[in-house]
Amino acid sequence: MEKSFLELHKALLLCRQECPWTKGQEIEKQAGEIVSEALEFKEAVENNDVENMQEELGDLLMDILLVSVIAEEKGLFTLKGALDEVYEKLKRRTPWVFGDEQVSSSKEAGKRWKEIKAEEKKVKLNSIKEGGPSNV
């Protein structure tokens, strides 16, 4: 899996250098492409079309990776930064997996996730109001 991910990332870097269409893409345009691909993936799920699910998930990943390439070119953020951030978020929001909290059901886990997310947003909003860093 790691090899496939890295190969796709390298291919997108090459396309960004060599392909006129890819060179011309911007984050704003890709945001619309991501929404479109997500809707196509949703449709494949609703139709229980496993083959198309895989294809659309691949398209979605490609568009997301392209955004990360463009963002890195512009000095906005890095793919590593985005991956590190989402990994830390997953650990914070699932303390029953990565900590010592206990949940007894899927419903309870979902409720707890939402509570933690709401608390993080509250802390972030308060920090912004106070002029401090906005990351939790």
Secondary structure as UniProt FT lines:
FT   HELIX           2..18
FT   HELIX           20..23
FT   HELIX           27..46
FT   TURN            47..48
FT   HELIX           50..73
FT   TURN            74..75
FT   HELIX           79..93
FT   HELIX           95..98
FT   HELIX           106..129
FT   TURN            130..131
//
